[in-house]
Structure formats: C-alpha cells, structure tokens
Amino acid sequence: SLLTDLFQSLAQLENLCKQLYETTDTATRLQAEKALVEFTNSPDCLSKCQLLLERGSSSYSQLLAATCLTKLVSRTNNPLPLEQRIDIRNYVLNYLATRPKLATFVTQALIQLYARITKLGWFDCQKDDYVFRNAITDVTRFLQDSVEYCIIGVTILSQLTNEINQVSATAFLIEASGKNLNLNDESQHGLLMQLLKLTHNCLNFDFIGTSTDESSDDLCTVQIPTSWRSAFLDSSTLQLFFDLYHSIPPSFSPLVLSCLVQIASVRRSLFNNAERAKFLSHLVDGVKRILENPQSLSDPNNYHEFCRLLARLKSNYQLGELVKVENYPEVIRLIANFTVTSLQHWEFAPNSVHYLLSLWQRLAASVPYVKATEPHMLETYTPEVTKAYITSRLESVHIILRLTWLVYIIGAVIGGRVSFASTDEQDAMDGELVCRVLQLMNLTDSRLAQAGNEKLELAMLSFFEQFRKIYIGDQVQKSSKLYRRLSEVLGLNDETMVLSVFIGKISVRKLVKLSAVQFMLNNHTSEHFSFLGINNQSNLTDMRCRTTFYTALGRLLMVDLGEDEDQYEQFMLPLTAAFEAVAQMFSTNSFNEQEAKRTLVGLVRDLRGIAFAFNAKTSFMMLFEWIYPSYMPILQRAIELWYHDPACTTPVLKLMAELVHNRSQRLQFDVSSPNGILLFRETSKMITMYGNRILTLGEVPKDQVYALKLKGISICFSMLKAALSGSYVNFGVFRLYGDDALDNALQTFIKLLLSIPHSDLLDYPKLSQSYYSLLEVLTQDHMNFIASLEPHVIMYILSSISEGLTALDTMVCTGCCSCLDHIVTYLFKQLSRSTKKRTTPLTQESDRFLHIMQQHPEMIQQMLSTVLNIIIFEDCRNQWSMSRPLLGLILLNEKYFSDLRNSIVNSQPPEKQQAMHLCFENLMEGIERNLLTKNRDRFTQNLSAFRREVNDSMKNSTYGVNSNDMMS
C-alpha cells in the first residue's frame, strides 16, 4: 500500500507539471504553481525528485525534479550534507550519460544543477580531497564519445565556465578541438555551436574580478592568463576564426565574430612589441579579407559584431602601431568606404553605427601623438566620414529637426575643442558658427513665439552649455577672434553680453513677468486647461501630468509670493473648491464613486506638485496650515474606502510622504507649536489604516503583487522614514504620555514587512531602497524597538541585511552596512555593560536581544565572512561603508575571525601565505578592543592599506587569478 501511495503521489505531481506548463487556463496554472511550490518546500522533496527522474514519464516532471534539486542544493540555511551532494552530482552525471535523448530543456536544467553543485562545493573537502574539483575528469568521458555526448560535454563546460569563473577552460578547448569537425555535416553543427559558445564564455571571463559594467562596450580589455599566451602567439589560432567565419553557415558567424572581438581585445601586456605588431598584422589582414568579401555582412547580427570588431582595432592598439601594418593604406580606405556606405544606409542597423563613429573619433584624436613616419591618411578620409554622417542625419528628417541636428552638431564641435591646441583660425570658424546659431534663435523666437519647438529649444540649451564651457571664464582671451566676429555681426562685444542673451532665454524671473504665465497663475482651472477636468480622462493614472504642471506653477508662484497669504489663498481657490466638493460627497451616504475618485485623485496630484515646489519654510507653512487640520480627515477617509485600488491610494500616500518630508528644513515649527507631533499622529494613522487593510487582501497573483500591494507598502516605508528622520518630532514624548502613535506605526511596519518574501525585498528596486533606508533610521534611533522584537522577526531583519550586503544596487548595499554597524555597535555596548558591575541592570529588551544573538551566532558570522570576502575579492565600490561594521563584527567574533583568516591564508599558494598572514597582522595593528570613533578611523585606514596589499599580492601570484578561489 505504501508503494501504491507513492505511485499515486508521483502521478499527481506529473499531472501538476502538465497543468503548469501546458494549460492555457490561468486559474488552473496558478493552482498548479501553488501546489508545486508547497511540494518544493516539503521535507520529502529530495526523495520524490529522485523518483520523478527515475520513473517519471514526462519531460516536464524531469524538469521539475532538476529545478527543485537546484533549489535544494542552493539554499544557504540548512544546506544538504556533503555525502548527499556528492551522490546527487554522481547521479546527474550518470543520468546524462545513460539518457542521451532527453528533451533539450531537461538536459539544460540537469547541467545547471551539476554546475551549481560544483560551484557551491568548490571548497568542500572529504579526507583532504576537494571532491567537487574534478570537473575535467567528469566531462572527459562525454568528450570521447559520439557527437551527441560531445555536445553534452561541451555544454557542461560552457555552463560551468559561466557559473564558476575558472580559467582552466583552455584545457577544455584543447580536449574538445582534438576531435576533427566536418563543417559540411549538419549533425555536427550543434557541437560546433556549443564549442563556439564555450570559447566565447571563456574569452568573456572576468579573470581578475573587475566586474566591468556590461552595459558599456568601451575600452574592454580581456585579461587573458599568461598560461594561455602560446595560443595567442600562434597565428593559426587567429587564422582559424577568420577561416571559420568564411566557411560556416551564416547563423553561426555572429558568434565567431564575437569571439574575434574578444581576441582583438586581449591585454597588451600579453605580448612584447614585436609580438604585438605581428598579432595586429594578422588581425588587420583578417579584417581586410572580410571587407573585400562583404556578402555575409548583409546579416544584421554579423554587421553589428563586425562594427564592434573595427572599434576594438583602435581601443586596444595605437594609431602609431596601425600605420606600420603592411596593408594599412588599403585597409583604411576600405574601412572609410564601409563607414560612408553604412552611414548612408544607417537605418539598416542603427544600433551599430556608433561603433564606427567611435573608431573614427579615436583615430582622429590620436593624430597629434603619432610619432611614426608612415602616413596615417586620416586628413583624406575623416572629412569624408564626417560629411557622410552629417548629410545622412539631415536627410532623414524634416526642416525643424534638421535645424535641431545642426545646433547640436555645432555645440558638439565647439565643446569638443582641445583648448591648448586652438588657433585663431578655429576661433574665427567658431565665431561664424555661433553667429548662425544666435541668428537662428532670434528668428525662431520671433516666428515661433507662441508655439516654440521643444526639440530645438533643448538643442539651444545644449549649445549654450558647450559654449559656456569653452568661451566663458577667466582663462578665455577677450580679444579672441570669436568675440570680434560676434561684435561685428550681432553687436555682442564680450562674454557678459552673450550671457545676458542666454539668461534672457531661460530666466524664470523673466517668465513670471510674461502675461501668459500670469494668466496661468490666476486661471488654473479645467475651463482653461482641459486636462484639469475630471470627465475627459480615460483612466486615473493619466492624471500624472498634473503633478508636473503644479510643480512648475508652484515654482513660478514662489518667485514673488514672499509672505503674502492673500495671494496664496487666491491661488488655492480652485483646490479649496475641489476639497469642499469631496467633503460634501463623503458626508452623504450615497455619492457617485467615480466622480469622487476622479476629483480626489486629481486634487492630491495637484497638491503633491505644489508641496514639492514649496521648499521654503514660509510657503510650506502656508500650505500646511491650509491642509491641516481641515482636510486631513478627507485623505484618511479615502484610504479607508479605497485601500484596494492603487490608482487612488498611491497618489494619496505619495502626497502624505511629500508633506512629512523635511526638504530643505521647511518643516520647522515654533517652540510652542505641537504641530510636529500632530503631523506624526496623522502619518501613523494613515500607515496603520492602510497597512491593516492592505493585509486583508489575501493571496495576490505574482504578476500583480507589486501594483496592488508592494508599491503602497513601499510608499508607507518612505513616508515613515521621512517622518522618523525629519528632526521635527521628539519621539520620547509618545511613550511618556501614553500615546500609541509611534508604537502603532512601528508595529504596522513589522506586520507589513513579514508579509513580504525576502526575494521580493531585493527584486523590486523601489521597495529595496525604501525598506533599507527606513531600516537604517530604525537601527540608528530606535534600536530598543528592534531589540524588543520576537526572535523570528529579528532573524528576518538580519537575513534581509545579510542578503542586501551583496546587492547590485550600491545604495542598498551601503544602507545595509550602516544598519549592520548600528546593530553591531548596540550589541557590543550591551555586552560590555553586561560584563561590568553596574548599579543599573540591562533593560529587558537588551537582555533578550543578547540572548537571541548568542543562540544564533552563525548569522553575524555569516555577515563577517560576506563583508570580508567583498572587501578582499570583489570590486568594492563602497569600501568606507563596508569598513564601519567590520571592526564590530571582528570584535564580537574573534575566534571565528581567526579561523576565517587562517582559511584565507591557507587557500593561497604556499609562497604567498606568509605575505597574506602579514596583511592580516597589519590590519589589526594598533587596533584596540573598543568602537570609539578614533579606533574606527584607524581601522578604516588600516583596511584601505590591507585591500591594496592583498590585491598586489594576488596580482603578482604565479598562480595567476586562481588566487581568488577563496571567494565562494
């Protein structure tokens, strides 16, 4: 019967998988997804996954098993035992070896599982043997078999390369290329594709841990290990890729060119001068051959990669080296013709043209520095390329946009000058260009006064900025030919006169005097501006433009407002009428809900614009006294009624968050005023009401969870953070007088926080930033509250900090360091107090907090390890922030730090261990067992030196980049 149950549950799982991946009915799929999530969290998940792989009849159940196993081996809390992970690794390899006909996505998922186990187990030892480091041996048996198995072997290596960043990839390449490929045999194309992907992954590796920004393609140098040098000195390696490009199907050739882009970018220090010249010569020959046979470049992907390859010719080699290449005159002619043709047909691949432009820009910029006697011929070809670029741009648009382009180009020409190499001739030419732009401005201002062209206006502003940079300032000679020409043509004798022209174009003070602006300030109603009406919008989110409109109006109003309350009241009349209308509707039992929503949402969006613009105390206090206490209840009522409709709640919450934000110290109440405390009460009331109601929504579909729930929660976090850090409320008063406003707000924060899975905190950037910045304020000023929380809440918060330390967003990472520093400092102080004989015992909260931390030392130890690893092995962009919690972490965990240090030292090559040991000695040199500012600053200085020394030691290591193996 046990066996029958088992088979039944397997059949159920298979059915759920089928529903998840095949059904078109959303409700069924969501139900299946929910049931499978429960399965992945169940205690018998591991054994059932093995049964699914063993006996499952569908590919989907095999995919589920592989995915679940990957999750199980990846979990950091309660990891699987070593023996079990070794068994899974061996089972997966055997499974792949005995079942070559699996569905592609199943093979991919199993390979991902193998790569993940290998990466996470890289430092695991069993009887002095690093059991997960024999990947080459594991894969060799696949590479020595038929083509199908070769594909699996190469895919494993490719995935592993991506996953673990190991440079022993040359061994894989040699192993793989030992088999002769027949390019005409279609059955071998799959193997060829995987080999190219593997090569590309190897060449794309971040060998020295610099984590370059992938969005940028500029100055990318491939830090090839010295052990690969022979492969690059051998000209047949480069030749192989160019031959492949010409002889394989077009669908593969973009990948070949991608590999060539990386090969062209190998670090200069890999060669001596003679070797580099020879390598460059072969590279240029290959490029020439492609330009002479351009048929394959009609494919946009090939064309794009080839443009990248051309750009790398100059980013990695000097013009002086290029001109010495034997065929340089012919090649530069071919590149110029190719560029001109590309620019004339730029719509073919618009995203590729900028690579060609960057090549010519770099070539032209290098001309003054060329020492070689060989002609570079750029004076012939650069004007042709420039002319083709400008002509093609102008021909692609109508007259106003042509003028816009020309203004941008003239601005760029002026701003791109090299000041120390300027001549009178260039000044005179600039004078001609500037005169034309200013004449155009006068013409358009007079002709287009009522309906100026936005694009042209922005081009003018860009031009002003470029002109200011070069021609306005103390270092500019006032006798410059430019000013002489401006004086002759336009009567502008010096920079002051030119500046007055610019300011006349953009000054706000002048704007206020315009009758059109005065009209807006006195008539901002739907009668004159239809978008302020409530009947013409198709949906509520379309009202966003109203906030921008009122921000602009608010700024214009502030220019002459001063303390004139009558003028302010006059300006606010339309908004007062709107508030009264909503109040009237709310006071009756039955009202038109759509009309009430539209009126209120429009109103709060308008108000947020005004609140944002009023960043001075005088004007903001007028707004505050207008809205509080008269209209606050209406905002609270709206949240209470429509909490489930984000189109209504988001604008209301955002307005409240803006009102409590002490921007430019505008929230300064008089000493006798209770308004700061009253404002916080309203804040607390809104957060509590919204929080308690939003938690009644129940399960929300994953694709709607941000819009319906998390966005509002994120704004509440921002609102609470602004109120807590605004310095206009003394929060001690609340407990003193038995007021529960502060407690309610903080307890609601905890309830909301616990309703959010950890992954969501980091997956949604705005939520991340609002949560971590709020947590920073709480750990700084309200640590007693944090210490009083239940153990599971404290662990949740600590885990969120631990995960945030490795976040890609530097702001989140820095916030986490700050939170951790506050917590560690609090812990250290409480521990120091508990060991001293004092008359005042520790508070109950502190005592409990200490007890929780002593029961779970692994959490703090994990963070110590993470911070240290980031500082040593990663591109640490916020070293100062990282250094602050590190000292406290070390002092709280001296034994663990000592073990960690020994582990890092022992992971180094034998001849480097002494140097690494010395680095750690110097780190703690002169550091005392306290967290006083002076001691912390000393530690921060020591840490900077420590990081430099460690990096130097690892760079010089004969083991090359393998010395960052420690980073798991």
Secondary structure, 3 states (H helix, E strand, C coil): CHHHHHHHHHHHHHHHHHHHHHCCCHHHHHHHHHHHHHHHCCCCHHHHHHHHHHHCCCHHHHHHHHHHHHHHHHCCCCCCCHHHHHHHHHHHHHHHHHCCCCCHHHHHHHHHHHHHHHHHCCCCEECCEECCCCHHHHHHHHHCCCHHHHHHHHHHHHHHHHHHCCCCHHHHHHHHHCCCCCCCCHHHHHHHHHHHHHHHHHHCCCCCCCCCCCCCCCCCCECCCHHHHHHHHCHHHHHHHHHHHHHCCCCCHHHHHHHHHHHCCECHHHCCHHHHHHHHHHHHHHHHHHHHCHHHHHCHHHHHHHHHHHHHHHHHCCHHHHCCCCCHHHHHHHHHHHHHHHHHCHHHCCCCHHHHHHHHHHHHHHHHHCCCCCCCCHHHHHHHHHHHHHHHHHHCCCHHHHHHHHHHHHHHHHHCCCHHHCCHHHHHHHHHHHHHHHHHHHHHHHHCCCCCCHHHHHHHHHHHHHHHHHHCCCCCCCCCHHHHHHHHHHCCCCHHHHHHHHHHHHCHHHHHHCHHHHHHHHCCCCCCCHHHCCCCCCCHHHHHHHHHHHHHHHHHHHHHHCCCHHHHHHHHHHHHHHHHHHHHHHHCCCCCHHHHHHHHHHHHHHHHHHHHHCCCHHHHHHHHHHHCCCCHHHHHHHHHHHCCCHHHHHHHHHHHHHHCCCHHHCCCCCCCCCHHHHHHHHHHHHHHHHHHHHHHHCCCCHHHHHHHHHHHHHHHHHHHHHHHCCCCCCCHHHHHCCCCHHHHHHHHHHHHHHCCCHHHHHHCHHHHHHHHHHHHHHHHHCHHHHHCCCHHHHHHHHHHHHHHCCCCCHHHHHHHHHHHHHHHHHHHHHHHHHHCCCCCCCCHHHHHHHHHHHHCHHHHHHHHHHHHHHHHHCCCCCHHHHHHHHHHHHHHCHHHHHHHHHHHHHCCCHHHHHHHHHHHHHHCCCCCCCCCHHHHHHHHHHHHHHHHHHHHHHHCCCCHHHHHCCCC
